Amino acid sequence: MASSSSSSTHNWVYDVFPSFRGEDVRISFLSHLHLALDSKLIKVFKDNKIPRSLSIGSELVQVIRDSKIAVVLISENYGSSSWCLNELVEIMKCKDEFGQIVIPVFYGLNPSHVRKQTGKFGKAFENTCQNKSKYQKKLWQKALTNVADIAGYYSGSWDNEASMIQEIANDVLVRLKLTTTSMDF
């Protein structure tokens, strides 16, 4: 577990790094979350210009490491992307090494399906794991289990998306203020 001092000595470039499966949330939930965070003057990394490949590049790894908070938007198809899964492994590593704050958002998906890799999420995950090493699969499973164990947001327990997005933006703002305050001591 990272000590609180590790996050205060790290040089953060971004306030928030969002990890998400584009086809599920980019033009809906994510665009609204960007607006809510932008309205609070929270500096969010936006990946519009990063070319996609099978693995995340060193540039994106650095962006993840340079972000104080990772908001992980886990949707039904998140597990179908080795890119997303590799991002998540890096995010969980940064949580442990630098004290990066991780806020999971389970979008249209029960956290237990992520934790145990079951249901449609589990099937998509298993398909992604085909032709991958046992080691790679274990890394992804551990990251999924660990992120599902973090208190976060479950869209199924909200009456509407707008309220949930505002609450996430407020939560991010409070956590940023808390980490900034702890750096002043």
Backbone as JSON, one array per atom type, in Angstrom:
{
  "sequence": "MASSSSSSTHNWVYDVFPSFRGEDVRISFLSHLHLALDSKLIKVFKDNKIPRSLSIGSELVQVIRDSKIAVVLISENYGSSSWCLNELVEIMKCKDEFGQIVIPVFYGLNPSHVRKQTGKFGKAFENTCQNKSKYQKKLWQKALTNVADIAGYYSGSWDNEASMIQEIANDVLVRLKLTTTSMDF",
  "N": [[0.84, -1.18, 0.0], [0.57, 2.18, -0.85], [2.08, 4.97, 0.7], [0.71, 8.07, 1.97], [2.48, 10.09, 1.52], [3.82, 9.43, -0.79], [2.16, 10.16, -2.92], [2.17, 12.89, -2.64], [4.7, 13.69, -3.34], [4.96, 13.12, -5.96], [5.06, 14.3, -9.3], [2.38, 15.49, -10.72], [0.74, 15.72, -13.85], [-1.75, 15.68, -15.03], [-5.09, 15.97, -13.73], [-7.04, 14.01, -13.97], [-7.25, 10.79, -15.41], [-9.16, 9.15, -17.7], [-10.2, 5.84, -18.1], [-11.59, 3.76, -20.48], [-13.95, 1.95, -22.56], [-14.23, 2.81, -25.71], [-16.35, 2.44, -27.69], [-18.54, 1.92, -26.1], [-19.02, 4.1, -24.34], [-17.96, 6.59, -25.19], [-19.28, 8.72, -26.77], [-21.43, 9.26, -25.2], [-21.84, 8.81, -22.03], [-19.1, 9.41, -21.28], [-18.53, 11.84, -22.66], [-20.27, 13.57, -21.35], [-19.29, 13.39, -18.76], [-16.75, 14.51, -19.16], [-17.55, 17.18, -19.7], [-18.68, 17.88, -17.2], [-16.44, 17.66, -15.5], [-14.69, 19.48, -16.74], [-16.12, 21.84, -16.3], [-15.59, 22.28, -13.68], [-13.03, 23.01, -13.73], [-11.17, 20.98, -13.83], [-8.38, 19.22, -14.84], [-8.39, 17.11, -17.44], [-7.16, 14.25, -19.07], [-7.42, 13.77, -22.52], [-7.89, 11.44, -24.97], [-8.04, 11.74, -27.77], [-6.22, 11.88, -29.91], [-4.55, 9.71, -29.91], [-3.2, 6.96, -31.51], [-4.68, 3.76, -31.98], [-3.63, 0.52, -30.96], [-2.59, -2.87, -30.41], [-1.32, -2.93, -27.97], [-0.74, -0.75, -25.18], [1.08, 2.21, -25.62], [4.31, 3.64, -24.71], [3.97, 6.36, -24.37], [1.29, 6.63, -23.53], [1.37, 5.13, -21.18], [2.98, 6.83, -19.68], [1.27, 9.05, -19.46], [-0.78, 7.94, -17.9], [0.68, 7.49, -15.54], [1.21, 10.11, -14.89], [-1.13, 11.15, -13.95], [-3.25, 12.2, -11.38], [-5.64, 11.09, -10.52], [-7.43, 8.22, -11.53], [-10.2, 7.55, -13.4], [-12.07, 4.87, -13.87], [-14.04, 3.64, -16.24], [-16.0, 1.11, -16.41], [-17.53, -0.88, -18.61], [-19.8, -3.14, -20.3], [-18.32, -4.13, -22.5], [-15.71, -3.58, -21.86], [-13.94, -5.55, -20.97], [-13.42, -6.81, -23.34], [-11.36, -5.69, -24.59], [-7.98, -5.71, -25.01], [-6.37, -3.52, -24.85], [-7.75, -1.78, -23.01], [-7.65, -3.44, -20.75], [-4.89, -3.64, -20.35], [-4.34, -0.96, -19.78], [-5.71, -0.8, -17.36], [-4.2, -2.55, -15.73], [-1.83, -1.06, -15.57], [-2.83, 1.24, -14.28], [-3.62, 0.18, -11.78], [-1.14, -0.55, -10.86], [0.04, 1.96, -10.6], [-1.56, 2.98, -8.59], [-0.69, 1.45, -6.42], [2.1, 2.04, -6.41], [2.43, 4.89, -6.56], [0.37, 6.01, -5.18], [-1.84, 6.76, -6.64], [-5.18, 7.78, -7.07], [-7.99, 5.77, -7.5], [-11.03, 5.61, -9.1], [-13.64, 3.66, -9.63], [-16.2, 3.18, -12.07], [-19.03, 1.5, -12.64], [-20.63, 0.81, -15.36], [-23.71, 0.12, -16.41], [-23.41, -2.45, -15.55], [-22.9, -4.96, -13.19], [-20.78, -4.75, -10.37], [-19.88, -7.22, -9.34], [-19.75, -8.91, -11.52], [-17.51, -8.02, -12.79], [-15.57, -8.4, -10.82], [-15.57, -11.2, -10.58], [-15.39, -11.98, -13.17], [-17.7, -12.79, -14.75], [-20.87, -13.54, -16.42], [-21.97, -11.62, -19.31], [-19.84, -9.89, -19.45], [-17.76, -11.5, -18.47], [-17.67, -13.46, -20.49], [-16.84, -11.94, -22.69], [-14.37, -11.17, -21.72], [-13.06, -13.67, -21.5], [-12.89, -14.35, -24.21], [-11.08, -12.41, -25.06], [-8.85, -13.28, -23.73], [-8.07, -15.53, -25.08], [-5.43, -17.15, -26.74], [-3.59, -15.73, -25.28], [-1.0, -15.5, -22.82], [-0.89, -17.47, -19.76], [0.1, -15.99, -17.71], [-0.41, -13.32, -18.54], [-3.21, -13.34, -18.55], [-3.68, -13.77, -15.8], [-2.62, -11.39, -14.74], [-4.47, -9.51, -15.76], [-6.84, -10.52, -14.58], [-6.3, -10.15, -11.86], [-6.1, -7.33, -11.74], [-8.73, -6.62, -12.51], [-10.24, -7.82, -10.44], [-9.21, -6.42, -8.24], [-9.89, -3.72, -8.86], [-12.64, -3.9, -8.81], [-13.06, -4.27, -6.15], [-12.78, -1.81, -5.03], [-14.47, 0.9, -3.6], [-16.91, 2.44, -5.51], [-18.84, 3.7, -8.2], [-22.01, 2.59, -9.24], [-23.97, 2.32, -11.95], [-26.52, 1.21, -11.96], [-27.66, 1.81, -9.53], [-28.53, 4.36, -9.55], [-30.94, 6.93, -10.22], [-30.8, 8.54, -12.45], [-28.49, 9.31, -15.08], [-27.31, 11.85, -15.23], [-27.28, 12.86, -12.6], [-25.56, 11.03, -11.4], [-23.18, 11.51, -12.81], [-22.65, 14.17, -12.06], [-22.2, 13.75, -9.33], [-19.9, 12.14, -9.42], [-18.08, 13.99, -10.55], [-18.07, 15.91, -8.5], [-17.01, 14.34, -6.44], [-14.44, 13.8, -7.46], [-13.42, 16.42, -7.45], [-13.43, 17.0, -4.68], [-11.61, 15.05, -3.77], [-9.31, 15.89, -5.11], [-8.9, 18.36, -3.87], [-8.43, 17.48, -1.27], [-6.01, 16.04, -1.59], [-4.35, 18.1, -2.41], [-4.44, 19.76, -0.17], [-3.22, 18.08, 1.72], [-0.66, 18.16, 0.77], [0.2, 20.63, 1.52], [1.02, 20.55, 4.12]],
  "CA": [[0.0, 0.0, 0.0], [1.39, 3.39, -0.95], [1.86, 5.94, 1.76], [0.18, 9.31, 1.45], [3.57, 10.96, 1.1], [4.25, 9.12, -2.16], [1.38, 10.93, -3.88], [2.48, 14.31, -2.52], [5.99, 13.98, -3.94], [4.86, 12.81, -7.39], [4.72, 15.46, -10.13], [1.2, 15.18, -11.52], [0.5, 16.59, -15.0], [-3.19, 15.7, -15.21], [-5.9, 15.64, -12.56], [-7.82, 12.79, -14.21], [-7.1, 9.94, -16.59], [-10.29, 8.24, -17.82], [-10.0, 4.58, -18.83], [-12.93, 3.41, -20.94], [-14.11, 1.27, -23.85], [-14.8, 3.87, -26.52], [-17.62, 2.14, -28.36], [-19.62, 1.87, -25.12], [-19.31, 5.31, -23.57], [-17.28, 7.82, -25.65], [-20.15, 9.83, -27.18], [-22.54, 9.42, -24.25], [-21.42, 9.03, -20.64], [-17.79, 10.05, -21.16], [-18.59, 13.24, -23.09], [-20.95, 14.31, -20.28], [-18.34, 13.44, -17.64], [-15.75, 15.53, -19.53], [-18.16, 18.5, -19.49], [-18.82, 18.12, -15.76], [-15.1, 17.88, -14.94], [-14.2, 20.74, -17.31], [-16.82, 22.96, -15.66], [-14.97, 22.46, -12.36], [-11.63, 23.33, -14.03], [-10.37, 19.79, -13.57], [-7.6, 18.93, -16.05], [-8.64, 15.72, -17.84], [-6.49, 13.79, -20.28], [-8.34, 13.34, -23.58], [-7.08, 10.58, -25.86], [-8.53, 11.84, -29.15], [-5.18, 11.81, -30.95], [-3.66, 8.57, -29.72], [-3.55, 5.85, -32.4], [-4.95, 2.49, -31.31], [-2.88, -0.67, -31.34], [-2.91, -3.96, -29.49], [-0.78, -2.66, -26.64], [-0.62, 0.68, -24.89], [2.44, 2.67, -25.84], [5.0, 4.28, -23.59], [3.38, 7.69, -24.2], [0.08, 6.5, -22.73], [1.8, 4.7, -19.84], [3.44, 8.04, -18.98], [0.09, 9.85, -19.14], [-1.42, 7.29, -16.75], [1.53, 7.76, -14.37], [1.19, 11.55, -14.62], [-2.49, 11.53, -13.57], [-3.48, 12.04, -9.95], [-6.82, 10.24, -10.34], [-7.89, 7.44, -12.68], [-11.61, 7.19, -13.37], [-12.15, 3.67, -14.71], [-15.42, 3.43, -16.67], [-16.07, -0.29, -16.82], [-18.78, -1.22, -19.28], [-19.9, -4.55, -20.68], [-17.29, -4.5, -23.47], [-14.37, -3.19, -21.38], [-13.14, -6.77, -20.92], [-13.15, -7.32, -24.69], [-10.26, -4.89, -25.13], [-6.69, -5.89, -24.34], [-5.91, -2.15, -24.6], [-8.34, -1.35, -21.74], [-7.13, -4.29, -19.68], [-3.5, -3.23, -20.09], [-4.44, 0.33, -19.08], [-6.12, -1.08, -15.98], [-3.03, -3.11, -15.03], [-0.94, 0.08, -15.29], [-3.5, 2.08, -13.29], [-3.54, -0.46, -10.46], [0.27, -0.46, -10.49], [0.25, 3.35, -10.15], [-2.23, 3.09, -7.29], [0.2, 0.86, -5.42], [3.42, 2.65, -6.38], [2.44, 6.35, -6.41], [-0.8, 6.48, -4.45], [-2.86, 7.27, -7.55], [-6.54, 7.51, -6.63], [-8.75, 5.06, -8.53], [-12.48, 5.69, -8.92], [-14.31, 2.82, -10.63], [-17.59, 3.43, -12.42], [-19.56, 0.29, -13.27], [-21.65, 1.38, -16.23], [-24.6, -0.91, -16.95], [-22.71, -3.7, -15.25], [-22.75, -5.19, -11.76], [-19.37, -4.92, -9.99], [-19.53, -8.63, -9.1], [-19.41, -9.52, -12.82], [-16.12, -7.63, -13.04], [-14.76, -9.05, -9.79], [-15.48, -12.65, -10.82], [-15.35, -12.17, -14.62], [-18.85, -13.62, -15.09], [-21.89, -12.93, -17.27], [-21.51, -11.18, -20.63], [-18.5, -9.32, -19.25], [-16.85, -12.63, -18.36], [-17.52, -14.09, -21.81], [-16.0, -11.04, -23.5], [-13.02, -11.26, -21.15], [-12.49, -14.97, -21.9], [-12.53, -14.25, -25.64], [-9.86, -11.59, -25.14], [-7.74, -14.05, -23.16], [-7.64, -16.59, -25.99], [-4.11, -16.94, -27.34], [-2.73, -14.94, -24.39], [-0.32, -16.35, -21.84], [-1.54, -17.59, -18.45], [0.6, -14.86, -16.93], [-1.16, -12.13, -18.96], [-4.58, -13.49, -18.05], [-3.64, -13.57, -14.34], [-2.43, -9.94, -14.51], [-5.75, -8.87, -16.01], [-7.8, -10.96, -13.57], [-5.96, -9.48, -10.59], [-6.47, -5.92, -11.87], [-10.2, -6.55, -12.5], [-10.7, -8.13, -9.09], [-8.83, -5.32, -7.35], [-10.66, -2.51, -9.13], [-14.02, -4.16, -8.39], [-13.09, -4.21, -4.69], [-12.71, -0.41, -4.62], [-15.78, 1.56, -3.57], [-17.05, 3.32, -6.67], [-20.19, 4.05, -8.64], [-22.71, 1.56, -10.02], [-25.05, 3.04, -12.63], [-27.8, 0.6, -11.64], [-28.22, 2.32, -8.28], [-28.85, 5.78, -9.74], [-32.17, 7.19, -10.98], [-30.46, 9.11, -13.75], [-27.07, 9.43, -15.38], [-26.84, 13.22, -14.96], [-26.98, 12.96, -11.16], [-24.37, 10.23, -11.13], [-22.03, 12.22, -13.38], [-22.36, 15.32, -11.18], [-21.63, 13.23, -8.09], [-18.52, 11.73, -9.72], [-17.3, 15.22, -10.71], [-17.9, 16.48, -7.15], [-16.1, 13.43, -5.73], [-13.1, 14.06, -7.99], [-13.01, 17.73, -6.96], [-13.12, 16.87, -3.24], [-10.36, 14.28, -3.62], [-8.2, 16.75, -5.55], [-8.67, 19.35, -2.81], [-7.83, 16.78, -0.13], [-4.6, 15.73, -1.86], [-3.64, 19.37, -2.44], [-4.33, 20.19, 1.22], [-2.22, 17.25, 2.42], [0.67, 18.56, 0.29], [0.55, 21.9, 2.15], [1.53, 20.33, 5.48]],
  "C": [[0.88, 1.24, 0.0], [1.08, 4.34, 0.19], [1.35, 7.23, 1.14], [1.28, 10.24, 0.98], [4.02, 10.67, -0.32], [3.46, 9.91, -3.18], [1.73, 12.41, -3.8], [3.82, 14.66, -3.16], [6.01, 13.7, -5.44], [4.48, 14.08, -8.15], [3.58, 15.1, -11.08], [1.06, 16.19, -12.65], [-1.0, 16.76, -15.22], [-3.87, 15.42, -13.88], [-6.54, 14.27, -12.75], [-7.4, 12.11, -15.51], [-8.32, 9.04, -16.65], [-9.91, 7.0, -18.64], [-11.39, 4.08, -19.21], [-12.86, 2.63, -22.25], [-14.89, 2.22, -24.73], [-16.17, 3.6, -27.11], [-18.79, 2.15, -27.39], [-20.0, 3.24, -24.56], [-18.77, 6.63, -24.14], [-18.24, 8.97, -25.96], [-21.34, 10.03, -26.24], [-21.97, 9.78, -22.88], [-20.12, 9.81, -20.54], [-17.83, 11.52, -21.57], [-19.27, 14.11, -22.03], [-20.05, 14.44, -19.05], [-17.26, 14.48, -17.92], [-16.31, 16.94, -19.28], [-18.25, 18.84, -18.01], [-17.47, 18.41, -15.12], [-14.52, 19.2, -15.45], [-14.84, 21.94, -16.63], [-16.27, 23.25, -14.27], [-13.47, 22.74, -12.49], [-10.68, 22.2, -13.66], [-9.69, 19.39, -14.88], [-7.68, 17.43, -16.36], [-7.82, 15.39, -19.09], [-7.54, 13.31, -21.26], [-7.52, 12.66, -24.66], [-7.46, 10.66, -27.34], [-7.47, 11.62, -30.22], [-4.25, 10.62, -30.81], [-4.1, 7.43, -30.64], [-3.71, 4.55, -31.61], [-4.05, 1.39, -31.85], [-3.24, -1.75, -30.34], [-2.38, -3.72, -28.09], [-0.68, -1.15, -26.43], [0.84, 1.08, -25.01], [3.02, 3.37, -24.63], [4.45, 5.68, -23.32], [2.15, 7.61, -23.29], [0.4, 6.01, -21.32], [2.24, 5.92, -19.04], [2.27, 8.92, -18.59], [-0.63, 9.26, -17.94], [-0.64, 7.61, -15.49], [1.49, 9.23, -13.95], [-0.18, 12.05, -14.18], [-2.74, 11.21, -12.1], [-4.62, 11.06, -9.66], [-7.1, 9.49, -11.65], [-9.37, 7.13, -12.46], [-11.75, 6.05, -14.38], [-13.62, 3.38, -15.0], [-15.53, 2.01, -17.23], [-17.47, -0.6, -17.34], [-18.72, -2.68, -19.72], [-18.76, -5.0, -21.61], [-15.87, -4.13, -23.05], [-13.43, -4.4, -21.4], [-12.82, -7.37, -22.28], [-11.96, -6.6, -25.33], [-8.97, -5.12, -24.35], [-6.08, -4.52, -24.02], [-6.43, -1.67, -23.24], [-7.78, -2.15, -20.57], [-5.69, -3.94, -19.34], [-3.45, -1.87, -19.4], [-4.75, 0.08, -17.61], [-4.97, -1.65, -15.16], [-2.09, -1.97, -14.64], [-1.53, 1.0, -14.22], [-3.37, 1.48, -11.89], [-2.09, -0.46, -9.95], [0.57, 0.95, -9.95], [-0.44, 3.61, -8.81], [-1.3, 2.59, -6.2], [1.52, 1.62, -5.29], [3.42, 4.14, -6.05], [1.27, 6.88, -5.59], [-1.85, 7.11, -5.34], [-4.23, 6.86, -7.02], [-7.29, 6.85, -7.79], [-10.23, 5.12, -8.17], [-13.13, 4.83, -10.0], [-15.77, 3.24, -10.83], [-18.06, 2.2, -13.2], [-20.8, 0.7, -14.05], [-22.48, 0.27, -16.88], [-24.12, -2.31, -16.64], [-22.54, -3.81, -13.74], [-21.27, -5.4, -11.42], [-18.96, -6.38, -9.78], [-19.18, -9.35, -10.41], [-17.97, -9.19, -13.2], [-15.2, -8.39, -12.08], [-14.51, -10.52, -10.11], [-15.37, -13.0, -12.31], [-16.45, -13.15, -15.06], [-19.82, -12.85, -16.0], [-21.32, -12.57, -18.64], [-20.11, -10.59, -20.54], [-17.47, -10.44, -19.22], [-16.61, -13.33, -19.68], [-16.62, -13.24, -22.71], [-14.55, -11.11, -23.03], [-12.34, -12.56, -21.58], [-12.07, -14.97, -23.37], [-11.24, -13.46, -25.83], [-8.64, -12.38, -24.67], [-7.27, -15.19, -24.06], [-6.32, -16.19, -26.65], [-3.22, -15.99, -26.53], [-2.1, -15.9, -23.39], [-1.13, -16.42, -20.54], [-1.15, -16.41, -17.57], [-0.19, -13.59, -17.26], [-2.58, -12.18, -18.42], [-4.64, -13.24, -16.55], [-3.47, -12.09, -13.99], [-3.76, -9.21, -14.67], [-6.77, -9.23, -14.95], [-7.55, -10.25, -12.24], [-6.38, -8.01, -10.63], [-8.0, -5.75, -11.82], [-10.76, -6.81, -11.12], [-10.41, -6.96, -8.15], [-9.64, -4.06, -7.6], [-12.11, -2.69, -8.69], [-14.16, -4.13, -6.87], [-13.0, -2.78, -4.15], [-14.12, 0.18, -4.65], [-15.85, 2.55, -4.72], [-18.51, 3.6, -6.95], [-20.75, 2.94, -9.51], [-23.93, 2.23, -10.63], [-26.43, 2.49, -12.3], [-28.43, 1.12, -10.36], [-28.54, 3.82, -8.35], [-30.13, 5.92, -10.56], [-31.87, 7.75, -12.36], [-28.95, 9.33, -13.85], [-26.52, 10.81, -15.01], [-26.46, 13.39, -13.49], [-25.71, 12.2, -10.82], [-23.11, 10.95, -11.63], [-21.65, 13.42, -12.51], [-21.72, 14.86, -9.87], [-20.18, 12.78, -8.29], [-17.63, 12.96, -9.83], [-17.05, 15.88, -9.35], [-16.92, 15.65, -6.34], [-14.66, 13.68, -6.17], [-12.58, 15.39, -7.43], [-12.63, 17.67, -5.48], [-11.8, 16.13, -3.04], [-9.15, 15.09, -4.07], [-7.87, 17.78, -4.48], [-8.01, 18.71, -1.61], [-6.36, 16.48, -0.38], [-3.77, 17.0, -1.93], [-3.42, 19.88, -1.03], [-3.27, 19.39, 1.95], [-0.81, 17.61, 1.98], [1.14, 19.84, 0.98], [1.14, 21.73, 3.54], [2.94, 19.86, 5.51]]
}
